[in-house]
Amino acid sequence: MTKKYFVISDIHGHYEEMLGSLKLNNFDKNNKMHHLLVLGDMFDRGTKSKEILEFLYKLYLENKVTIILGNHESFLIEFLEGDYVRAIFNMKMNGFKKTLESFLQRKLIEEEDWEEVRNEILSKFSYLHSFLNSLPLYIETKEYIFVHGGIKYGETNWKENSKRDFIWGRESQFNRVPGKIVVCGHERVSKIRFPDKDQKELIISNPEAFDILKSEGKIHIDAFVEISKKIN
């Protein structure tokens, strides 16, 4: 019997939307032949990063999920390693504050001692730093490459790409990898299709714009969950 793989990406703290997508597509965490593949960005922007971490980490311990590193996981790694300047920027610009508040189960104030916040999170989730640092940059199979950002092909061996390329790259801007299908998140499918349109208006006028986007050798799946309230 062949294993069935379920691929999602860019959950961004939207726990109910993740569960809804898995249920809709008949993922059964108790079925040994079902395996979940998450293409990064579990956290930030939504309010339930804690619930997502606990759900996925349990599956991880049971070898029922593989998670690829995304740029938003890197934000959390930086914070846990003491880069508070970068963390403050990500709190203002990238929804990172909601992740910390979810883990702490309280609101943050401007006068926080970030070292104490870091230690509090590590005391509650002692496995978190090593878990995040264990996440691969990509998964390659005979037919597919699964990655968060993209596979920069053509200049050198793509496996020698930088970490930044794998987690920040935009696959739509890269050459296709011959003989492979790259499956990725990071780039919102609606913005690839309609880069100049107001996304809140687009979800009303053309909700199909947020569906999976397939092109030659590429599959983009980031549904812009903050706007669409769905995960492909």
C-alpha positions as CSV (number, residue, x, y, z in Angstrom):
1,M,0.0,0.0,0.0
2,T,1.4,3.4,-1.0
3,K,1.7,6.3,1.4
4,K,-0.4,9.4,0.7
5,Y,1.2,12.7,1.2
6,F,-0.7,15.9,2.1
7,V,1.1,19.2,1.3
8,I,0.3,22.5,2.9
9,S,2.2,25.7,3.5
10,D,2.1,29.2,5.0
11,I,-0.3,28.5,7.9
12,H,0.8,31.7,9.6
13,G,-0.9,31.1,13.0
14,H,-4.3,30.1,11.5
15,Y,-5.0,26.9,13.4
16,E,-8.7,26.4,12.5
17,E,-8.0,27.0,8.8
18,M,-5.3,24.4,8.9
19,L,-7.5,21.8,10.6
20,G,-10.3,22.7,8.2
21,S,-8.1,22.1,5.2
22,L,-6.8,18.8,6.5
23,K,-10.3,17.6,7.2
24,L,-11.6,18.7,3.9
25,N,-8.9,16.7,2.1
26,N,-9.4,13.7,4.4
27,F,-6.1,13.7,6.2
28,D,-6.3,11.3,9.1
29,K,-3.5,11.7,11.6
30,N,-4.2,8.2,12.9
31,N,-3.8,6.6,9.5
32,K,-0.2,5.2,9.2
33,M,-0.3,5.6,5.4
34,H,-1.0,9.4,5.7
35,H,1.9,11.8,5.9
36,L,1.8,15.6,6.2
37,L,4.4,17.8,4.5
38,V,4.5,21.4,5.6
39,L,6.4,23.8,3.4
40,G,7.3,26.3,6.1
41,D,5.8,29.4,7.7
42,M,3.9,27.9,10.6
43,F,3.9,31.1,12.6
44,D,3.2,34.8,12.7
45,R,0.2,37.0,11.7
46,G,-2.4,34.7,13.1
47,T,-3.2,34.3,16.8
48,K,-2.7,30.5,17.3
49,S,0.9,29.7,16.7
50,K,1.1,27.8,20.0
51,E,-1.7,25.4,19.0
52,I,-0.1,24.9,15.6
53,L,3.3,24.1,17.2
54,E,1.8,21.6,19.6
55,F,-0.3,19.9,16.9
56,L,2.6,19.6,14.5
57,Y,5.3,18.8,17.0
58,K,3.2,15.8,18.2
59,L,2.9,14.6,14.6
60,Y,6.7,15.2,14.2
61,L,7.5,13.0,17.2
62,E,5.3,10.3,15.7
63,N,7.0,10.6,12.3
64,K,3.7,11.7,10.7
65,V,4.9,15.1,9.4
66,T,7.9,16.6,7.7
67,I,8.3,20.3,8.0
68,I,10.6,22.5,5.8
69,L,12.2,25.6,7.1
70,G,10.5,28.9,6.1
71,N,11.5,32.5,6.6
72,H,9.1,32.9,9.5
73,E,10.6,30.0,11.3
74,S,14.0,31.8,10.9
75,F,12.5,34.8,12.7
76,L,11.8,32.7,15.7
77,I,15.3,31.0,15.6
78,E,16.9,34.5,15.5
79,F,14.9,35.5,18.6
80,L,15.7,32.4,20.5
81,E,19.4,33.1,19.7
82,G,19.2,36.6,21.1
83,D,18.8,38.8,18.1
84,Y,16.2,41.1,19.7
85,V,16.8,44.0,17.2
86,R,15.7,41.8,14.4
87,A,12.8,40.5,16.4
88,I,11.5,44.0,17.2
89,F,11.6,44.7,13.4
90,N,9.6,41.5,12.7
91,M,7.1,42.3,15.4
92,K,6.4,45.6,13.7
93,M,6.5,44.4,10.1
94,N,5.9,40.6,9.9
95,G,3.4,39.6,12.6
96,F,6.0,38.1,14.9
97,K,4.5,39.7,18.0
98,K,1.4,37.5,17.7
99,T,3.6,34.4,17.8
100,L,5.3,35.5,21.0
101,E,1.9,36.4,22.6
102,S,0.5,33.0,21.5
103,F,3.4,31.1,23.1
104,L,3.2,33.2,26.3
105,Q,-0.6,33.4,26.4
106,R,-0.5,37.0,27.3
107,K,-0.1,40.4,25.6
108,L,3.3,42.0,25.3
109,I,4.1,45.5,26.4
110,E,6.7,47.9,25.0
111,E,8.8,47.7,28.2
112,E,9.3,43.9,28.0
113,D,12.7,42.5,29.0
114,W,13.3,40.4,25.8
115,E,15.8,38.2,27.5
116,E,13.1,37.2,30.1
117,V,10.6,36.7,27.3
118,R,13.0,34.4,25.5
119,N,13.8,32.4,28.6
120,E,10.0,32.1,29.4
121,I,9.3,30.6,26.0
122,L,12.3,28.2,26.2
123,S,11.1,27.1,29.7
124,K,7.7,26.3,28.3
125,F,8.9,24.8,25.0
126,S,12.3,23.4,25.8
127,Y,12.5,21.5,22.5
128,L,11.7,24.6,20.3
129,H,15.1,25.8,19.4
130,S,16.6,22.4,18.5
131,F,13.4,21.4,16.7
132,L,13.4,24.5,14.5
133,N,17.2,24.1,13.7
134,S,16.5,20.5,12.6
135,L,14.1,21.5,9.8
136,P,15.5,20.9,6.3
137,L,15.7,23.5,3.6
138,Y,14.1,21.3,1.0
139,I,13.0,17.7,0.3
140,E,13.8,16.1,-3.0
141,T,12.1,13.0,-4.5
142,K,12.4,11.4,-7.9
143,E,9.8,13.8,-9.4
144,Y,9.5,16.7,-7.0
145,I,11.4,19.2,-5.0
146,F,9.5,20.6,-2.0
147,V,10.8,24.0,-0.7
148,H,9.4,27.1,1.0
149,G,10.8,29.8,-1.3
150,G,12.3,28.6,-4.4
151,I,15.0,26.7,-6.3
152,K,17.5,29.0,-7.9
153,Y,18.5,27.0,-11.0
154,G,21.1,27.6,-13.7
155,E,24.1,29.4,-12.2
156,T,25.5,26.6,-10.0
157,N,24.3,23.3,-8.6
158,W,21.0,24.3,-7.1
159,K,21.7,22.2,-4.0
160,E,24.5,24.7,-3.2
161,N,22.0,27.6,-3.1
162,S,22.2,29.8,0.0
163,K,19.8,29.3,2.9
164,R,18.3,32.7,2.0
165,D,17.5,31.5,-1.6
166,F,15.7,28.4,-0.2
167,I,13.6,30.3,2.3
168,W,13.3,33.8,0.7
169,G,13.5,33.1,-3.0
170,R,10.6,33.5,-5.3
171,E,10.1,30.5,-7.4
172,S,8.1,32.3,-10.1
173,Q,11.2,34.3,-10.8
174,F,13.6,31.3,-11.2
175,N,14.3,29.0,-14.1
176,R,12.5,25.7,-13.9
177,V,14.5,22.7,-12.8
178,P,14.6,20.2,-15.7
179,G,13.0,16.9,-14.9
180,K,11.5,18.1,-11.6
181,I,8.3,19.7,-10.3
182,V,9.0,22.4,-7.7
183,V,6.3,22.6,-5.1
184,C,6.6,25.8,-3.0
185,G,4.9,28.3,-0.7
186,H,6.1,31.8,0.2
187,E,4.7,33.6,-2.8
188,R,1.0,34.2,-2.5
189,V,-0.7,32.7,-5.5
190,S,-3.2,35.6,-5.8
191,K,-0.3,38.1,-6.0
192,I,1.4,36.1,-8.7
193,R,-1.8,36.1,-10.7
194,F,-2.8,39.7,-9.9
195,P,0.2,41.6,-8.5
196,D,-1.4,45.0,-8.8
197,K,-4.9,44.3,-7.5
198,D,-6.2,45.0,-4.0
199,Q,-6.2,41.5,-2.4
200,K,-9.2,42.2,-0.1
201,E,-11.3,43.2,-3.1
202,L,-9.9,40.2,-5.1
203,I,-11.1,37.6,-2.6
204,I,-14.6,39.0,-3.2
205,S,-14.5,39.4,-6.9
206,N,-12.4,36.4,-7.9
207,P,-11.8,33.9,-5.0
208,E,-10.4,31.4,-7.5
209,A,-7.3,33.6,-7.7
210,F,-6.3,32.1,-4.3
211,D,-6.4,28.5,-5.5
212,I,-3.3,26.4,-6.3
213,L,-1.3,27.8,-9.2
214,K,0.3,25.3,-11.6
215,S,2.7,26.1,-14.4
216,E,5.3,24.1,-16.3
217,G,7.5,22.4,-13.6
218,K,6.0,24.4,-10.7
219,I,3.2,24.3,-8.2
220,H,2.5,27.3,-6.0
221,I,0.2,26.7,-3.0
222,D,0.3,29.8,-0.6
223,A,-3.3,30.8,-0.4
224,F,-2.7,34.1,1.4
225,V,-4.6,32.7,4.4
226,E,-4.8,36.1,6.1
227,I,-7.1,37.3,3.3
228,S,-8.6,34.1,1.9
229,K,-9.1,32.3,5.3
230,K,-8.1,29.0,3.6
231,I,-5.0,26.9,3.2
232,N,-4.5,25.0,-0.1
